[in-house]
Amino acid sequence: MLWGAANAQELIVSGIAILIGGYLVTFGSFKMLFLVMGCVQVLATILQAQILIQREAARVQPDS
């Protein structure tokens, strides 16, 4: 049952992304769509780097 929920979540998020992309292209342009996609990717990279840095710092610090 858990795998079904994970699969459904993936499809729902993809559907939302398609709707947002369609909205941006309809009322903006493909240039705007690619700009928004690039910004989202940069933010995701920064957040992922922060998570990895925090995880590494927690692993290196000895327990007191």
C-alpha positions, 0 to 999 in steps of 0.5 A: 500500500505504501508503494501505491501512495508514493507512486500517486504522489509522483503523478500528482506532483507531475500534474501540478508541474504540468499545469504551472508550466502550461500557465507560464507558457500561456500567459508568459513565454517559453523564456519565462518557463525556462527562467523559472525552471532554472531558478527552481533548480538553483534553489534545490541545489542550494537546499541540497548542499545545506542538507549535506553540509549539516549531515556531514557536520553532525557525523564529524562531531563526537558525542559529548 
